[in-house]
């Protein structure tokens, strides 16, 4: 009977351990050669991981700022489009109101009132615009559409005008309804928040506040004039045709004069868009810079890695030769 000595067993175990270690090195070097990145960062950086951690931290912050910049850019684009629709609708209605004032008829007053009713719905729809479930003109209360439906607005306006007998009284009551700091519009029509939505933080001390709300005085003024034209043909108002024409044409003049305010609002939003775009460029540049710095820390020299890989392959082949001679193993058994 043949017996294997303790020395032979120890040698066999040592060769196996060495084989496992060499195969692990081979796998690591192969991975590093293909990725260009050190597999064992602790070993590669001699245990000093703090610089890498700092870079990773900055990249996380910049990723957040990049997301904020993208969201802000989307919001401003959508808000700009909404205000453009508001301005377009009110400009068209203003022109029709002014034309009515030159030689209006009962039918023309009625037609313009119907047009204004549709325009009011369009304005409210624009200001109730949402992005990803967030109402953009609701201030901090983004989960709620800022304005009630056009039907509700007109119903509240008609209630406010009950008993009005002159064009001047109609205008006065509408002023109170839309401009009151507590009741009227703010109590029954505006449903958004009382405070502005938090500004977007874009890093480097830069932030952008998109604080245009649907209760903005400029938007309320536009809604008021459109609502006035919409109810100018109301049967509940005991007004003569001349008074109705006066109300509608006067609202048209007011809407046309109000275009400067809407233009200023859009210009302010345009400035925010420009700042967001500049911040996005800065953020992208900073991310690139930190990614390059990270790459310099974790990258490996391709030539040195290839040389080391060849050395390990040679050592593994040599170990196989020694092991095969010692235990008459086949290559298949050795690698299994």
TIPA-999503 format. One record per residue (C-alpha): y, z negated, x negated; chain. Coordinates in nm, 3 decimals. Last residue first. Example, Ala and Ser with C-alpha at 12.3 -4.5 7.8 and 13.67 -1.06 7.14 Angstrom:
BEGIN
<node y="-0.106" z="-0.714" x="-1.367" chaine="A"/>
<node y="-0.450" z="-0.780" x="-1.230" chaine="A"/>
% end
This chain:
BEGIN
<node y="2.262" z="1.182" x="1.158" chaine="A"/>
<node y="2.429" z="1.322" x="0.845" chaine="A"/>
<node y="2.158" z="1.210" x="0.608" chaine="A"/>
<node y="1.878" z="1.311" x="0.842" chaine="A"/>
<node y="2.011" z="1.667" x="0.865" chaine="A"/>
<node y="2.072" z="1.688" x="0.491" chaine="A"/>
<node y="1.710" z="1.593" x="0.435" chaine="A"/>
<node y="1.633" z="1.258" x="0.285" chaine="A"/>
<node y="1.406" z="1.225" x="-0.020" chaine="A"/>
<node y="1.506" z="0.860" x="-0.064" chaine="A"/>
<node y="1.656" z="0.849" x="-0.410" chaine="A"/>
<node y="1.690" z="1.220" x="-0.466" chaine="A"/>
<node y="1.851" z="1.269" x="-0.129" chaine="A"/>
<node y="2.083" z="0.976" x="-0.187" chaine="A"/>
<node y="2.205" z="1.108" x="-0.521" chaine="A"/>
<node y="2.258" z="1.458" x="-0.384" chaine="A"/>
<node y="2.424" z="1.322" x="-0.071" chaine="A"/>
<node y="2.658" z="1.111" x="-0.282" chaine="A"/>
<node y="2.756" z="1.416" x="-0.484" chaine="A"/>
<node y="2.831" z="1.609" x="-0.165" chaine="A"/>
<node y="3.038" z="1.318" x="-0.036" chaine="A"/>
<node y="3.226" z="1.289" x="-0.364" chaine="A"/>
<node y="3.299" z="1.663" x="-0.360" chaine="A"/>
<node y="3.424" z="1.643" x="-0.002" chaine="A"/>
<node y="3.639" z="1.344" x="-0.099" chaine="A"/>
<node y="3.790" z="1.538" x="-0.387" chaine="A"/>
<node y="3.852" z="1.842" x="-0.169" chaine="A"/>
<node y="4.032" z="1.623" x="0.086" chaine="A"/>
<node y="4.244" z="1.465" x="-0.187" chaine="A"/>
<node y="4.355" z="1.811" x="-0.300" chaine="A"/>
<node y="4.433" z="1.913" x="0.058" chaine="A"/>
<node y="4.629" z="1.592" x="0.115" chaine="A"/>
<node y="4.829" z="1.646" x="-0.202" chaine="A"/>
<node y="4.912" z="2.002" x="-0.095" chaine="A"/>
<node y="5.005" z="1.906" x="0.261" chaine="A"/>
<node y="5.232" z="1.620" x="0.158" chaine="A"/>
<node y="5.218" z="1.368" x="0.441" chaine="A"/>
<node y="5.467" z="1.306" x="0.720" chaine="A"/>
<node y="5.534" z="0.962" x="0.868" chaine="A"/>
<node y="5.872" z="0.877" x="0.719" chaine="A"/>
<node y="6.014" z="1.228" x="0.689" chaine="A"/>
<node y="5.904" z="1.304" x="1.043" chaine="A"/>
<node y="6.082" z="0.997" x="1.171" chaine="A"/>
<node y="6.404" z="1.110" x="1.004" chaine="A"/>
<node y="6.364" z="1.457" x="1.153" chaine="A"/>
<node y="6.303" z="1.305" x="1.495" chaine="A"/>
<node y="6.611" z="1.089" x="1.449" chaine="A"/>
<node y="6.830" z="1.390" x="1.377" chaine="A"/>
<node y="6.685" z="1.596" x="1.661" chaine="A"/>
<node y="6.744" z="1.313" x="1.905" chaine="A"/>
<node y="7.101" z="1.278" x="1.782" chaine="A"/>
<node y="7.165" z="1.650" x="1.829" chaine="A"/>
<node y="7.022" z="1.644" x="2.182" chaine="A"/>
<node y="7.236" z="1.341" x="2.268" chaine="A"/>
<node y="7.550" z="1.511" x="2.139" chaine="A"/>
<node y="7.482" z="1.829" x="2.338" chaine="A"/>
<node y="7.414" z="1.625" x="2.653" chaine="A"/>
<node y="7.733" z="1.426" x="2.595" chaine="A"/>
<node y="7.937" z="1.747" x="2.582" chaine="A"/>
<node y="7.777" z="1.866" x="2.907" chaine="A"/>
<node y="7.845" z="1.532" x="3.074" chaine="A"/>
<node y="8.208" z="1.539" x="2.962" chaine="A"/>
<node y="8.248" z="1.891" x="3.104" chaine="A"/>
<node y="8.089" z="1.796" x="3.436" chaine="A"/>
<node y="8.321" z="1.494" x="3.460" chaine="A"/>
<node y="8.619" z="1.723" x="3.407" chaine="A"/>
<node y="8.485" z="1.946" x="3.684" chaine="A"/>
<node y="8.465" z="1.647" x="3.916" chaine="A"/>
<node y="8.832" z="1.581" x="3.855" chaine="A"/>
<node y="8.905" z="1.948" x="3.921" chaine="A"/>
<node y="8.707" z="1.930" x="4.246" chaine="A"/>
<node y="8.910" z="1.634" x="4.365" chaine="A"/>
<node y="9.234" z="1.805" x="4.261" chaine="A"/>
<node y="9.135" z="2.116" x="4.456" chaine="A"/>
<node y="9.061" z="1.905" x="4.762" chaine="A"/>
<node y="9.408" z="1.749" x="4.739" chaine="A"/>
<node y="9.572" z="2.090" x="4.693" chaine="A"/>
<node y="9.384" z="2.219" x="4.998" chaine="A"/>
<node y="9.561" z="1.962" x="5.218" chaine="A"/>
<node y="9.856" z="2.191" x="5.286" chaine="A"/>
<node y="9.616" z="2.436" x="5.448" chaine="A"/>
<node y="9.455" z="2.161" x="5.653" chaine="A"/>
<node y="9.795" z="2.033" x="5.770" chaine="A"/>
<node y="9.901" z="2.383" x="5.877" chaine="A"/>
<node y="9.575" z="2.426" x="6.068" chaine="A"/>
<node y="9.616" z="2.084" x="6.231" chaine="A"/>
<node y="9.960" z="2.193" x="6.347" chaine="A"/>
<node y="9.809" z="2.513" x="6.487" chaine="A"/>
<node y="9.549" z="2.318" x="6.684" chaine="A"/>
<node y="9.786" z="2.050" x="6.814" chaine="A"/>
<node y="10.063" z="2.297" x="6.900" chaine="A"/>
<node y="9.817" z="2.526" x="7.077" chaine="A"/>
<node y="9.700" z="2.232" x="7.286" chaine="A"/>
<node y="10.058" z="2.131" x="7.359" chaine="A"/>
<node y="10.147" z="2.483" x="7.468" chaine="A"/>
<node y="9.842" z="2.500" x="7.693" chaine="A"/>
<node y="9.953" z="2.186" x="7.875" chaine="A"/>
<node y="9.777" z="1.860" x="7.811" chaine="A"/>
<node y="9.579" z="1.628" x="8.034" chaine="A"/>
<node y="9.314" z="1.562" x="7.772" chaine="A"/>
<node y="8.975" z="1.506" x="7.929" chaine="A"/>
<node y="8.915" z="1.880" x="7.950" chaine="A"/>
<node y="8.902" z="1.896" x="7.571" chaine="A"/>
<node y="9.051" z="2.214" x="7.425" chaine="A"/>
<node y="9.224" z="2.035" x="7.139" chaine="A"/>
<node y="8.907" z="1.833" x="7.079" chaine="A"/>
<node y="8.770" z="2.052" x="6.796" chaine="A"/>
<node y="9.117" z="2.115" x="6.651" chaine="A"/>
<node y="9.171" z="1.741" x="6.615" chaine="A"/>
<node y="8.823" z="1.694" x="6.468" chaine="A"/>
<node y="8.905" z="1.948" x="6.196" chaine="A"/>
<node y="9.233" z="1.770" x="6.124" chaine="A"/>
<node y="9.066" z="1.430" x="6.102" chaine="A"/>
<node y="8.776" z="1.551" x="5.887" chaine="A"/>
<node y="9.021" z="1.692" x="5.633" chaine="A"/>
<node y="9.221" z="1.369" x="5.625" chaine="A"/>
<node y="8.902" z="1.167" x="5.585" chaine="A"/>
<node y="8.806" z="1.382" x="5.288" chaine="A"/>
<node y="9.135" z="1.319" x="5.111" chaine="A"/>
<node y="9.134" z="0.949" x="5.193" chaine="A"/>
<node y="8.789" z="0.911" x="5.039" chaine="A"/>
<node y="8.550" z="0.774" x="5.303" chaine="A"/>
<node y="8.288" z="1.030" x="5.201" chaine="A"/>
<node y="8.281" z="0.880" x="4.854" chaine="A"/>
<node y="8.388" z="1.030" x="4.522" chaine="A"/>
<node y="8.287" z="0.785" x="4.249" chaine="A"/>
<node y="8.087" z="0.996" x="4.007" chaine="A"/>
<node y="8.148" z="0.766" x="3.711" chaine="A"/>
<node y="8.067" z="0.901" x="3.365" chaine="A"/>
<node y="7.991" z="0.683" x="3.064" chaine="A"/>
<node y="8.037" z="0.720" x="2.689" chaine="A"/>
<node y="8.020" z="0.422" x="2.456" chaine="A"/>
<node y="7.795" z="0.609" x="2.215" chaine="A"/>
<node y="7.538" z="0.639" x="2.493" chaine="A"/>
<node y="7.537" z="0.835" x="2.819" chaine="A"/>
<node y="7.558" z="0.554" x="3.072" chaine="A"/>
<node y="7.594" z="0.700" x="3.423" chaine="A"/>
<node y="7.839" z="0.502" x="3.631" chaine="A"/>
<node y="7.716" z="0.263" x="3.901" chaine="A"/>
<node y="7.778" z="0.392" x="4.254" chaine="A"/>
<node y="8.117" z="0.301" x="4.392" chaine="A"/>
<node y="8.173" z="0.013" x="4.630" chaine="A"/>
<node y="8.206" z="-0.012" x="5.009" chaine="A"/>
<node y="7.875" z="0.162" x="5.065" chaine="A"/>
<node y="7.799" z="0.440" x="5.311" chaine="A"/>
<node y="7.792" z="0.442" x="5.691" chaine="A"/>
<node y="8.132" z="0.595" x="5.770" chaine="A"/>
<node y="8.158" z="0.688" x="6.137" chaine="A"/>
<node y="8.176" z="0.375" x="6.352" chaine="A"/>
<node y="8.357" z="0.104" x="6.158" chaine="A"/>
<node y="8.522" z="0.303" x="5.880" chaine="A"/>
<node y="8.634" z="0.578" x="6.119" chaine="A"/>
<node y="8.777" z="0.344" x="6.380" chaine="A"/>
<node y="8.811" z="-0.009" x="6.253" chaine="A"/>
<node y="8.902" z="-0.177" x="5.922" chaine="A"/>
<node y="9.146" z="0.009" x="5.698" chaine="A"/>
<node y="9.268" z="0.228" x="5.988" chaine="A"/>
<node y="9.329" z="0.586" x="5.873" chaine="A"/>
<node y="9.084" z="0.783" x="6.089" chaine="A"/>
<node y="9.130" z="0.606" x="6.422" chaine="A"/>
<node y="9.498" z="0.518" x="6.375" chaine="A"/>
<node y="9.588" z="0.873" x="6.275" chaine="A"/>
<node y="9.382" z="1.004" x="6.566" chaine="A"/>
<node y="9.580" z="0.782" x="6.802" chaine="A"/>
<node y="9.909" z="0.910" x="6.668" chaine="A"/>
<node y="9.800" z="1.273" x="6.689" chaine="A"/>
<node y="9.695" z="1.236" x="7.052" chaine="A"/>
<node y="10.015" z="1.047" x="7.132" chaine="A"/>
<node y="10.228" z="1.325" x="6.986" chaine="A"/>
<node y="10.037" z="1.587" x="7.184" chaine="A"/>
<node y="10.109" z="1.395" x="7.504" chaine="A"/>
<node y="9.903" z="1.222" x="7.772" chaine="A"/>
<node y="9.662" z="1.000" x="7.578" chaine="A"/>
<node y="9.464" z="0.790" x="7.827" chaine="A"/>
<node y="9.132" z="0.822" x="7.649" chaine="A"/>
<node y="9.199" z="0.949" x="7.297" chaine="A"/>
<node y="8.996" z="0.686" x="7.112" chaine="A"/>
<node y="8.695" z="0.754" x="7.334" chaine="A"/>
<node y="8.728" z="1.125" x="7.257" chaine="A"/>
<node y="8.732" z="1.049" x="6.885" chaine="A"/>
<node y="8.420" z="0.832" x="6.912" chaine="A"/>
<node y="8.234" z="1.109" x="7.097" chaine="A"/>
<node y="8.356" z="1.368" x="6.848" chaine="A"/>
<node y="8.230" z="1.164" x="6.555" chaine="A"/>
<node y="7.897" z="1.092" x="6.724" chaine="A"/>
<node y="7.838" z="1.461" x="6.795" chaine="A"/>
<node y="7.927" z="1.543" x="6.434" chaine="A"/>
<node y="7.653" z="1.312" x="6.311" chaine="A"/>
<node y="7.740" z="0.987" x="6.135" chaine="A"/>
<node y="7.860" z="1.000" x="5.778" chaine="A"/>
<node y="7.752" z="0.838" x="5.452" chaine="A"/>
<node y="7.378" z="0.913" x="5.466" chaine="A"/>
<node y="7.202" z="0.592" x="5.362" chaine="A"/>
<node y="6.979" z="0.521" x="5.061" chaine="A"/>
<node y="7.264" z="0.573" x="4.816" chaine="A"/>
<node y="7.453" z="0.260" x="4.916" chaine="A"/>
<node y="7.647" z="0.236" x="4.588" chaine="A"/>
<node y="7.888" z="0.509" x="4.693" chaine="A"/>
<node y="7.768" z="0.710" x="4.990" chaine="A"/>
<node y="7.884" z="1.055" x="4.874" chaine="A"/>
<node y="7.575" z="1.146" x="4.670" chaine="A"/>
<node y="7.306" z="1.030" x="4.914" chaine="A"/>
<node y="6.998" z="0.972" x="4.700" chaine="A"/>
<node y="6.660" z="1.096" x="4.825" chaine="A"/>
<node y="6.601" z="1.317" x="4.523" chaine="A"/>
<node y="6.948" z="1.467" x="4.562" chaine="A"/>
<node y="7.122" z="1.422" x="4.895" chaine="A"/>
<node y="7.409" z="1.595" x="5.076" chaine="A"/>
<node y="7.567" z="1.397" x="5.360" chaine="A"/>
<node y="7.909" z="1.530" x="5.258" chaine="A"/>
<node y="7.792" z="1.887" x="5.307" chaine="A"/>
<node y="7.630" z="1.812" x="5.644" chaine="A"/>
<node y="7.946" z="1.635" x="5.758" chaine="A"/>
<node y="8.158" z="1.935" x="5.665" chaine="A"/>
<node y="7.919" z="2.180" x="5.832" chaine="A"/>
<node y="7.907" z="1.973" x="6.151" chaine="A"/>
<node y="8.286" z="1.961" x="6.158" chaine="A"/>
<node y="8.298" z="2.337" x="6.106" chaine="A"/>
<node y="8.073" z="2.390" x="6.408" chaine="A"/>
<node y="8.308" z="2.182" x="6.621" chaine="A"/>
<node y="8.603" z="2.365" x="6.467" chaine="A"/>
<node y="8.458" z="2.700" x="6.575" chaine="A"/>
<node y="8.416" z="2.569" x="6.929" chaine="A"/>
<node y="8.777" z="2.448" x="6.928" chaine="A"/>
<node y="8.886" z="2.788" x="6.798" chaine="A"/>
<node y="8.710" z="2.963" x="7.084" chaine="A"/>
<node y="8.868" z="2.732" x="7.343" chaine="A"/>
<node y="9.216" z="2.776" x="7.199" chaine="A"/>
<node y="9.161" z="3.153" x="7.191" chaine="A"/>
<node y="9.051" z="3.155" x="7.555" chaine="A"/>
<node y="9.357" z="2.955" x="7.663" chaine="A"/>
<node y="9.580" z="3.196" x="7.477" chaine="A"/>
<node y="9.762" z="3.170" x="7.146" chaine="A"/>
<node y="10.051" z="3.375" x="7.015" chaine="A"/>
<node y="10.182" z="3.264" x="6.676" chaine="A"/>
<node y="10.018" z="2.922" x="6.669" chaine="A"/>
<node y="9.671" z="3.072" x="6.688" chaine="A"/>
<node y="9.728" z="3.239" x="6.351" chaine="A"/>
<node y="9.793" z="2.898" x="6.195" chaine="A"/>
<node y="9.472" z="2.759" x="6.342" chaine="A"/>
<node y="9.267" z="3.056" x="6.221" chaine="A"/>
<node y="9.400" z="3.017" x="5.868" chaine="A"/>
<node y="9.332" z="2.644" x="5.870" chaine="A"/>
<node y="8.976" z="2.704" x="5.988" chaine="A"/>
<node y="8.907" z="2.939" x="5.698" chaine="A"/>
<node y="9.058" z="2.696" x="5.448" chaine="A"/>
<node y="8.867" z="2.405" x="5.600" chaine="A"/>
<node y="8.532" z="2.582" x="5.567" chaine="A"/>
<node y="8.594" z="2.695" x="5.210" chaine="A"/>
<node y="8.721" z="2.358" x="5.096" chaine="A"/>
<node y="8.428" z="2.170" x="5.244" chaine="A"/>
<node y="8.185" z="2.427" x="5.103" chaine="A"/>
<node y="8.341" z="2.388" x="4.758" chaine="A"/>
<node y="8.319" z="2.011" x="4.798" chaine="A"/>
<node y="7.944" z="2.040" x="4.856" chaine="A"/>
<node y="7.899" z="2.276" x="4.560" chaine="A"/>
<node y="8.084" z="2.035" x="4.333" chaine="A"/>
<node y="7.871" z="1.748" x="4.460" chaine="A"/>
<node y="7.553" z="1.945" x="4.384" chaine="A"/>
<node y="7.669" z="2.032" x="4.032" chaine="A"/>
<node y="7.794" z="1.679" x="3.973" chaine="A"/>
<node y="7.461" z="1.532" x="4.079" chaine="A"/>
<node y="7.255" z="1.771" x="3.867" chaine="A"/>
<node y="7.466" z="1.703" x="3.558" chaine="A"/>
<node y="7.445" z="1.328" x="3.619" chaine="A"/>
<node y="7.067" z="1.348" x="3.649" chaine="A"/>
<node y="7.043" z="1.546" x="3.326" chaine="A"/>
<node y="7.280" z="1.311" x="3.146" chaine="A"/>
<node y="7.086" z="1.006" x="3.267" chaine="A"/>
<node y="6.759" z="1.158" x="3.146" chaine="A"/>
<node y="6.915" z="1.230" x="2.807" chaine="A"/>
<node y="7.051" z="0.876" x="2.792" chaine="A"/>
<node y="6.704" z="0.736" x="2.859" chaine="A"/>
<node y="6.553" z="0.960" x="2.592" chaine="A"/>
<node y="6.828" z="0.844" x="2.359" chaine="A"/>
<node y="6.731" z="0.482" x="2.412" chaine="A"/>
<node y="6.363" z="0.558" x="2.343" chaine="A"/>
<node y="6.461" z="0.758" x="2.035" chaine="A"/>
<node y="6.670" z="0.470" x="1.905" chaine="A"/>
<node y="6.376" z="0.232" x="1.940" chaine="A"/>
<node y="6.142" z="0.477" x="1.764" chaine="A"/>
<node y="6.388" z="0.500" x="1.476" chaine="A"/>
<node y="6.413" z="0.123" x="1.445" chaine="A"/>
<node y="6.034" z="0.089" x="1.456" chaine="A"/>
<node y="6.001" z="0.346" x="1.177" chaine="A"/>
<node y="6.247" z="0.157" x="0.959" chaine="A"/>
<node y="6.062" z="-0.171" x="1.034" chaine="A"/>
<node y="5.710" z="-0.047" x="0.954" chaine="A"/>
<node y="5.699" z="-0.173" x="0.595" chaine="A"/>
<node y="5.323" z="-0.218" x="0.544" chaine="A"/>
<node y="5.302" z="0.018" x="0.248" chaine="A"/>
<node y="5.444" z="0.299" x="0.461" chaine="A"/>
<node y="5.129" z="0.516" x="0.439" chaine="A"/>
<node y="4.897" z="0.216" x="0.472" chaine="A"/>
<node y="5.073" z="0.092" x="0.785" chaine="A"/>
<node y="5.104" z="0.447" x="0.914" chaine="A"/>
<node y="4.731" z="0.514" x="0.899" chaine="A"/>
<node y="4.688" z="0.868" x="1.031" chaine="A"/>
<node y="4.979" z="1.007" x="0.830" chaine="A"/>
<node y="5.127" z="1.314" x="0.995" chaine="A"/>
<node y="5.097" z="1.680" x="0.894" chaine="A"/>
<node y="4.882" z="1.732" x="1.202" chaine="A"/>
<node y="4.605" z="1.950" x="1.056" chaine="A"/>
<node y="4.609" z="1.799" x="0.707" chaine="A"/>
<node y="4.641" z="1.447" x="0.844" chaine="A"/>
<node y="4.344" z="1.495" x="1.076" chaine="A"/>
<node y="4.131" z="1.640" x="0.797" chaine="A"/>
<node y="4.237" z="1.355" x="0.570" chaine="A"/>
<node y="4.134" z="1.096" x="0.825" chaine="A"/>
<node y="3.801" z="1.263" x="0.902" chaine="A"/>
<node y="3.717" z="1.295" x="0.532" chaine="A"/>
<node y="3.818" z="0.936" x="0.468" chaine="A"/>
<node y="3.589" z="0.825" x="0.750" chaine="A"/>
<node y="3.309" z="1.041" x="0.603" chaine="A"/>
<node y="3.368" z="0.882" x="0.264" chaine="A"/>
<node y="3.349" z="0.530" x="0.405" chaine="A"/>
<node y="3.031" z="0.604" x="0.599" chaine="A"/>
<node y="2.872" z="0.754" x="0.289" chaine="A"/>
<node y="2.970" z="0.454" x="0.078" chaine="A"/>
<node y="2.814" z="0.224" x="0.332" chaine="A"/>
<node y="2.497" z="0.434" x="0.333" chaine="A"/>
<node y="2.480" z="0.436" x="-0.046" chaine="A"/>
<node y="2.523" z="0.059" x="-0.058" chaine="A"/>
<node y="2.253" z="0.009" x="0.205" chaine="A"/>
<node y="2.009" z="0.225" x="0.008" chaine="A"/>
<node y="2.092" z="0.050" x="-0.318" chaine="A"/>
<node y="2.033" z="-0.287" x="-0.157" chaine="A"/>
<node y="1.700" z="-0.167" x="-0.019" chaine="A"/>
<node y="1.592" z="-0.031" x="-0.358" chaine="A"/>
<node y="1.683" z="-0.357" x="-0.526" chaine="A"/>
<node y="1.482" z="-0.553" x="-0.270" chaine="A"/>
<node y="1.180" z="-0.346" x="-0.370" chaine="A"/>
<node y="1.008" z="-0.093" x="-0.144" chaine="A"/>
<node y="0.634" z="-0.162" x="-0.106" chaine="A"/>
<node y="0.349" z="0.092" x="-0.130" chaine="A"/>
<node y="0.000" z="0.000" x="0.000" chaine="A"/>
% end
